[in-house]
């Protein structure tokens, strides 16, 4: 009898845990990226003389956002390598050449979160797998939730985030001309996302 009662208690506890887990997942709301207001800006040192800037655009991706438990949220983003823009066509073409990406239209940069550590009321470290130039590395994004509110024009829930990180381009097989041209690349990310229909 005690054994049956114990088994029943275990079953009830397991069921309760499963319901709680399902409820926690249900709390995460799906948002899709607003490509028109999302970009990555990167910069690096050029032989000590200047700081050179560029950007990526053309985002696709989604955020599963859990407002009550931010650590349970997730993000996945992709963008075409050939969306890179530096403001000088010859440099853009060089980056797409065999010296660097050897890029084609189908080549993408992707980021998929693997964990989120909340560090403050609106801040977190988002750890994820960055795939670039055929190489995947784990990176940390120092992220801030700027705003979670109803968009005044779209009339639907909207999110805005900023994040920063520093990468070594040589980690991704893109280390040509280092260290004269800086190996470290500073990255600034700004994203908006809208509640999915």
C-alpha positions as CSV (number, residue, x, y, z in Angstrom):
1,X,0.0,0.0,0.0
2,X,2.8,2.4,0.9
3,X,4.5,1.5,-2.3
4,X,1.4,2.3,-4.3
5,X,1.0,5.6,-2.4
6,X,4.6,6.5,-3.1
7,X,4.2,5.7,-6.8
8,X,1.0,7.8,-7.0
9,X,2.8,10.7,-5.2
10,X,5.7,10.4,-7.7
11,X,3.3,10.4,-10.6
12,X,1.5,13.5,-9.4
13,X,4.7,15.3,-8.8
14,X,6.0,14.4,-12.3
15,X,2.7,15.5,-13.8
16,X,2.8,18.8,-11.9
17,X,6.4,19.4,-13.1
18,X,5.4,18.7,-16.7
19,X,2.4,21.1,-16.5
20,X,4.6,23.8,-14.9
21,X,7.2,23.3,-17.7
22,X,4.5,23.5,-20.4
23,X,3.1,26.7,-18.7
24,X,6.5,28.3,-18.6
25,X,7.0,27.6,-22.3
26,X,3.6,28.9,-23.1
27,X,4.5,32.2,-21.5
28,X,7.2,32.9,-24.1
29,X,5.7,35.0,-26.9
30,X,7.1,34.9,-30.5
31,X,8.4,38.1,-32.0
32,X,9.8,38.5,-35.5
33,X,12.6,40.9,-36.4
34,X,11.8,44.2,-38.0
35,X,14.5,44.2,-40.7
36,X,14.0,47.9,-41.4
37,X,15.1,48.9,-37.9
38,X,17.7,46.2,-37.2
39,X,21.4,46.4,-38.0
40,X,24.9,45.4,-36.9
41,X,27.6,48.0,-36.9
42,X,31.2,46.8,-36.7
43,X,34.6,48.6,-36.4
44,X,38.2,47.8,-36.4
45,X,41.6,49.5,-36.2
46,X,43.3,50.3,-39.5
47,X,47.1,50.2,-39.1
48,X,46.8,52.6,-36.1
49,X,45.7,55.5,-38.4
50,X,41.9,55.2,-38.2
51,X,38.9,53.3,-37.2
52,X,37.0,51.7,-40.1
53,X,33.3,51.0,-39.9
54,X,30.8,48.7,-41.6
55,X,27.4,47.2,-41.1
56,X,25.2,44.2,-41.9
57,X,21.5,44.4,-42.6
58,X,18.8,42.2,-44.2
59,X,17.9,40.3,-41.0
60,X,15.6,37.4,-40.6
61,X,14.9,35.8,-37.2
62,X,12.7,35.6,-34.2
63,X,12.8,36.2,-30.4
64,X,10.9,34.0,-28.0
65,X,10.4,36.5,-25.3
66,X,9.3,35.6,-21.7
67,X,8.7,38.8,-19.9
68,X,8.2,37.0,-16.5
69,X,11.2,34.8,-16.8
70,X,13.7,36.5,-19.2
71,X,16.3,33.8,-18.8
72,X,13.8,31.4,-20.5
73,X,13.8,33.6,-23.7
74,X,15.7,32.8,-26.8
75,X,16.8,34.4,-30.1
76,X,17.8,33.3,-33.5
77,X,19.0,35.6,-36.2
78,X,20.4,35.3,-39.7
79,X,21.7,37.8,-42.3
80,X,23.3,37.5,-45.8
81,X,27.1,37.9,-45.8
82,X,26.8,40.0,-48.9
83,X,24.6,42.5,-47.1
84,X,27.8,43.9,-45.6
85,X,28.3,47.6,-46.4
86,X,31.3,49.7,-45.6
87,X,30.7,52.8,-47.7
88,X,33.5,52.0,-50.2
89,X,32.7,49.6,-53.0
90,X,36.3,48.4,-53.5
91,X,36.5,47.4,-49.8
92,X,33.2,45.6,-49.9
93,X,34.3,43.6,-52.9
94,X,37.6,42.8,-51.2
95,X,35.7,41.5,-48.1
96,X,33.7,39.2,-50.4
97,X,36.8,37.9,-52.1
98,X,38.9,34.8,-51.3
99,X,41.1,36.9,-49.0
100,X,38.1,37.0,-46.5
101,X,34.7,35.5,-47.0
102,X,34.8,34.2,-50.6
103,X,31.1,34.8,-50.4
104,X,28.2,33.8,-52.5
105,X,24.6,35.0,-52.4
106,X,23.6,32.0,-50.3
107,X,26.1,32.5,-47.5
108,X,24.7,33.6,-44.2
109,X,25.8,34.8,-40.8
110,X,23.7,33.2,-38.1
111,X,23.4,33.5,-34.3
112,X,21.4,31.1,-32.1
113,X,21.2,31.6,-28.4
114,X,22.2,28.8,-26.1
115,X,21.6,30.6,-22.8
116,X,20.6,33.9,-21.1
117,X,22.0,35.1,-17.8
118,X,20.0,38.1,-16.4
119,X,22.4,40.7,-15.0
120,X,19.9,43.6,-14.1
121,X,16.4,44.9,-14.5
122,X,16.8,45.3,-18.3
123,X,20.2,43.7,-19.0
124,X,21.5,40.2,-19.7
125,X,24.4,38.3,-21.1
126,X,23.1,36.3,-24.1
127,X,25.4,33.4,-25.0
128,X,25.0,31.8,-28.4
129,X,26.5,30.0,-31.3
130,X,27.8,32.4,-34.0
131,X,28.2,30.8,-37.4
132,X,30.3,32.9,-39.8
133,X,32.5,31.9,-42.8
134,X,31.7,28.2,-42.1
135,X,33.0,28.4,-38.5
136,X,30.9,28.3,-35.4
137,X,32.1,29.9,-32.1
138,X,30.3,30.6,-28.8
139,X,30.0,34.3,-28.1
140,X,28.5,36.5,-25.4
141,X,26.4,39.5,-26.1
142,X,26.0,42.2,-23.5
143,X,22.4,43.0,-24.1
144,X,19.9,45.6,-22.9
145,X,16.1,45.7,-23.4
146,X,15.4,49.3,-24.4
147,X,11.7,49.1,-24.6
148,X,8.8,46.6,-24.5
149,X,5.6,48.4,-25.4
150,X,2.9,48.8,-27.9
151,X,4.2,50.4,-31.1
152,X,2.4,53.7,-31.6
153,X,2.0,53.3,-35.4
154,X,1.7,49.5,-35.8
155,X,-0.6,49.2,-32.8
156,X,0.9,45.9,-31.6
157,X,3.5,44.7,-29.0
158,X,7.0,45.6,-29.9
159,X,10.5,45.1,-28.5
160,X,13.8,47.0,-28.9
161,X,17.2,45.7,-27.9
162,X,20.8,46.9,-28.0
163,X,23.8,44.6,-27.6
164,X,27.6,44.7,-27.9
165,X,30.4,42.2,-28.2
166,X,34.0,41.9,-29.4
167,X,35.1,39.3,-31.8
168,X,38.4,38.1,-33.2
169,X,38.1,37.8,-37.0
170,X,40.9,35.3,-37.1
171,X,38.7,33.0,-35.0
172,X,36.5,32.8,-38.1
173,X,39.2,32.4,-40.7
174,X,39.1,36.1,-41.6
175,X,42.4,37.2,-40.2
176,X,44.1,38.5,-43.4
177,X,46.5,41.4,-42.8
178,X,46.4,41.0,-38.9
179,X,47.8,42.4,-36.8
180,X,48.5,45.5,-38.9
181,X,44.8,45.7,-39.6
182,X,43.2,45.0,-36.2
183,X,42.2,41.4,-35.4
184,X,39.6,42.6,-32.8
185,X,36.3,43.7,-34.2
186,X,33.9,45.7,-32.0
187,X,30.3,45.0,-32.7
188,X,27.2,47.0,-31.9
189,X,23.8,45.4,-32.5
190,X,20.4,47.2,-32.5
191,X,17.2,45.2,-33.1
192,X,13.5,45.8,-33.2
193,X,11.0,42.9,-33.2
194,X,7.2,42.8,-33.5
195,X,4.7,40.4,-32.0
196,X,4.0,37.6,-34.4
197,X,0.5,37.3,-35.7
